Amino acid sequence: MTTPSTAFNNTILQRVYGEFSEMPGLHLTCQQAQRLWRLDEQTCSDVLEFLVKTKFLHRGRHGRYARLTEGPSARAQLAV
């Protein structure tokens, strides 16, 4: 099982996960996500990449992160 790095905590992870869960059409670059959630670049990148590794998000064209429509949910992984 993948675990989040120490660069971010479960509260931040839940917030990002929740936003993508509530807005399935959400597509954000890392810079846009940084501004939205007021995160530093490294923390934002770590959170987004963790959610990619858990197959909740994917990084698409132009570096935009979006929710996967198929595959396992990250919900179980967030109990870390």
Contacts in CASP RR format, 6 or more apart in sequence:
PFRMAT RR
TARGET T0000
AUTHOR 0000-0000-0000
METHOD contacts of the structure
MODEL  1
MTTPSTAFNNTILQRVYGEFSEMPGLHLTCQQAQRLWRLDEQTCSDVLEF
LVKTKFLHRGRHGRYARLTEGPSARAQLAV
1 77 0 8 1.000
2 50 0 8 1.000
2 53 0 8 1.000
2 54 0 8 1.000
2 77 0 8 1.000
3 80 0 8 1.000
4 10 0 8 1.000
4 13 0 8 1.000
4 46 0 8 1.000
4 47 0 8 1.000
4 50 0 8 1.000
4 80 0 8 1.000
5 46 0 8 1.000
5 50 0 8 1.000
7 42 0 8 1.000
7 43 0 8 1.000
7 46 0 8 1.000
8 39 0 8 1.000
8 43 0 8 1.000
8 46 0 8 1.000
8 47 0 8 1.000
8 50 0 8 1.000
10 78 0 8 1.000
10 80 0 8 1.000
12 37 0 8 1.000
12 39 0 8 1.000
12 43 0 8 1.000
12 47 0 8 1.000
13 47 0 8 1.000
13 50 0 8 1.000
13 51 0 8 1.000
13 78 0 8 1.000
13 80 0 8 1.000
14 78 0 8 1.000
15 37 0 8 1.000
16 33 0 8 1.000
16 37 0 8 1.000
16 47 0 8 1.000
16 48 0 8 1.000
16 51 0 8 1.000
17 51 0 8 1.000
17 56 0 8 1.000
17 74 0 8 1.000
17 75 0 8 1.000
17 78 0 8 1.000
19 26 0 8 1.000
19 36 0 8 1.000
19 37 0 8 1.000
20 26 0 8 1.000
20 51 0 8 1.000
20 56 0 8 1.000
20 57 0 8 1.000
20 65 0 8 1.000
20 66 0 8 1.000
20 67 0 8 1.000
21 67 0 8 1.000
24 67 0 8 1.000
24 69 0 8 1.000
25 66 0 8 1.000
25 67 0 8 1.000
26 66 0 8 1.000
26 67 0 8 1.000
27 64 0 8 1.000
27 65 0 8 1.000
27 66 0 8 1.000
28 36 0 8 1.000
28 64 0 8 1.000
28 65 0 8 1.000
28 66 0 8 1.000
29 62 0 8 1.000
29 63 0 8 1.000
29 64 0 8 1.000
29 65 0 8 1.000
30 41 0 8 1.000
30 44 0 8 1.000
30 45 0 8 1.000
30 48 0 8 1.000
30 63 0 8 1.000
30 65 0 8 1.000
33 39 0 8 1.000
33 44 0 8 1.000
33 48 0 8 1.000
33 65 0 8 1.000
34 40 0 8 1.000
34 41 0 8 1.000
34 44 0 8 1.000
37 44 0 8 1.000
39 47 0 8 1.000
48 57 0 8 1.000
48 59 0 8 1.000
48 65 0 8 1.000
51 57 0 8 1.000
51 65 0 8 1.000
51 74 0 8 1.000
52 58 0 8 1.000
52 59 0 8 1.000
52 65 0 8 1.000
54 72 0 8 1.000
54 74 0 8 1.000
54 77 0 8 1.000
55 68 0 8 1.000
55 71 0 8 1.000
55 72 0 8 1.000
55 74 0 8 1.000
56 67 0 8 1.000
56 68 0 8 1.000
56 73 0 8 1.000
56 74 0 8 1.000
56 77 0 8 1.000
57 65 0 8 1.000
57 66 0 8 1.000
57 67 0 8 1.000
57 68 0 8 1.000
58 65 0 8 1.000
58 66 0 8 1.000
58 67 0 8 1.000
58 68 0 8 1.000
59 65 0 8 1.000
60 66 0 8 1.000
END
